[in-house]
Amino acid sequence: MIRIGSIVLRVDDLPRQRAFWMAALDYVPREGDGDDFALLRPRSGRGPNLSLDRVHSTVQIPPRIHLDLYAKDQAAEVARLKSLGATEVIWSKRPPDADYVILADPEGNRFCMIRSAVDDYLAAAPRDKQATLKKLRQTIKAAAPKATEALSYGIVGYKLKRKPVAYFGYWKAHYALYGLGNRVTKAHAADLKAYLMSKGTIQLPADKPLPYRLITRMVKARVAEIEKAR
């Protein structure tokens, strides 16, 4: 059995390209590399390496091979990469509903930022709900920054240490929160009196502002509960 150990990218300006890709991927350099080659490794130790080889090579358009990078928040990652020196590539044949954005690194090497399933789920929501869902997502992520995000059971979910932190979804007349646990909901029972609750579900009317501060407190309480159980 074989595996991909490293992807090699030809570069001209090694220091600049090394700085860009380290920041872009949160990779770390291998010690001992010289001024003509750099191997970048995942900080976590898992996944393929990216090797930068300082050998002049003409950028090919379209490229024979390119990187597909997957993001939990495509728009935020595209903006972050642009701030690092990437540029967006406008392609006339890109479908309007494409799940990717084409970018190029500082030397013009193209790669794609792929939208996550969560982005697709939120993009499919009615327009009048998208701003609220975006803020709800941001609120939960800010309250649980170490939690992983994924689409689960058809709704957006967050887990920490493999334990559920919170889930949310949208319906015609309400938004819903799930998975916060009995202890958290009981501890905030007085604040939740105004909302319909059943079997671990908190229904938030779609025609009223969401209680973001309350959601923040509950998510933080759930995170603390998980951390305490370690």
ChimeraX attribute file (.defattr): number of C-alpha atoms within 10 A of each C-alpha:
attribute: neighborCount
match mode: 1-to-1
recipient: residues
	/A:1	2
	/A:2	4
	/A:3	6
	/A:4	8
	/A:5	11
	/A:6	15
	/A:7	14
	/A:8	14
	/A:9	15
	/A:10	19
	/A:11	25
	/A:12	16
	/A:13	17
	/A:14	18
	/A:15	15
	/A:16	13
	/A:17	21
	/A:18	22
	/A:19	14
	/A:20	18
	/A:21	19
	/A:22	17
	/A:23	14
	/A:24	17
	/A:25	15
	/A:26	13
	/A:27	20
	/A:28	19
	/A:29	18
	/A:30	11
	/A:31	9
	/A:32	8
	/A:33	11
	/A:34	7
	/A:35	11
	/A:36	14
	/A:37	18
	/A:38	22
	/A:39	20
	/A:40	24
	/A:41	21
	/A:42	16
	/A:43	13
	/A:44	9
	/A:45	10
	/A:46	8
	/A:47	12
	/A:48	14
	/A:49	19
	/A:50	22
	/A:51	21
	/A:52	24
	/A:53	18
	/A:54	18
	/A:55	14
	/A:56	10
	/A:57	10
	/A:58	11
	/A:59	13
	/A:60	11
	/A:61	9
	/A:62	9
	/A:63	10
	/A:64	6
	/A:65	10
	/A:66	13
	/A:67	11
	/A:68	14
	/A:69	15
	/A:70	14
	/A:71	17
	/A:72	16
	/A:73	16
	/A:74	20
	/A:75	13
	/A:76	11
	/A:77	18
	/A:78	21
	/A:79	13
	/A:80	14
	/A:81	21
	/A:82	17
	/A:83	10
	/A:84	16
	/A:85	15
	/A:86	22
	/A:87	19
	/A:88	17
	/A:89	14
	/A:90	10
	/A:91	9
	/A:92	7
	/A:93	6
	/A:94	12
	/A:95	9
	/A:96	7
	/A:97	7
	/A:98	9
	/A:99	16
	/A:100	18
	/A:101	20
	/A:102	17
	/A:103	20
	/A:104	17
	/A:105	19
	/A:106	18
	/A:107	16
	/A:108	16
	/A:109	21
	/A:110	23
	/A:111	21
	/A:112	19
	/A:113	21
	/A:114	21
	/A:115	20
	/A:116	18
	/A:117	20
	/A:118	22
	/A:119	20
	/A:120	13
	/A:121	14
	/A:122	20
	/A:123	14
	/A:124	10
	/A:125	16
	/A:126	12
	/A:127	10
	/A:128	9
	/A:129	18
	/A:130	15
	/A:131	13
	/A:132	15
	/A:133	19
	/A:134	13
	/A:135	13
	/A:136	20
	/A:137	18
	/A:138	14
	/A:139	17
	/A:140	24
	/A:141	17
	/A:142	14
	/A:143	18
	/A:144	22
	/A:145	15
	/A:146	13
	/A:147	21
	/A:148	16
	/A:149	21
	/A:150	18
	/A:151	17
	/A:152	12
	/A:153	8
	/A:154	12
	/A:155	18
	/A:156	22
	/A:157	24
	/A:158	23
	/A:159	19
	/A:160	18
	/A:161	13
	/A:162	10
	/A:163	13
	/A:164	19
	/A:165	27
	/A:166	24
	/A:167	23
	/A:168	22
	/A:169	19
	/A:170	20
	/A:171	14
	/A:172	10
	/A:173	10
	/A:174	15
	/A:175	20
	/A:176	18
	/A:177	20
	/A:178	21
	/A:179	22
	/A:180	21
	/A:181	16
	/A:182	12
	/A:183	13
	/A:184	17
	/A:185	20
	/A:186	11
	/A:187	12
	/A:188	15
	/A:189	12
	/A:190	9
	/A:191	12
	/A:192	17
	/A:193	9
	/A:194	11
	/A:195	13
	/A:196	12
	/A:197	16
	/A:198	9
	/A:199	8
	/A:200	13
	/A:201	18
	/A:202	20
	/A:203	22
	/A:204	22
	/A:205	17
	/A:206	17
	/A:207	10
	/A:208	8
	/A:209	9
	/A:210	16
	/A:211	12
	/A:212	14
	/A:213	10
	/A:214	13
	/A:215	18
	/A:216	18
	/A:217	15
	/A:218	23
	/A:219	23
	/A:220	19
	/A:221	21
	/A:222	26
	/A:223	24
	/A:224	13
	/A:225	15
	/A:226	17
	/A:227	11
	/A:228	8
	/A:229	6
	/A:230	6
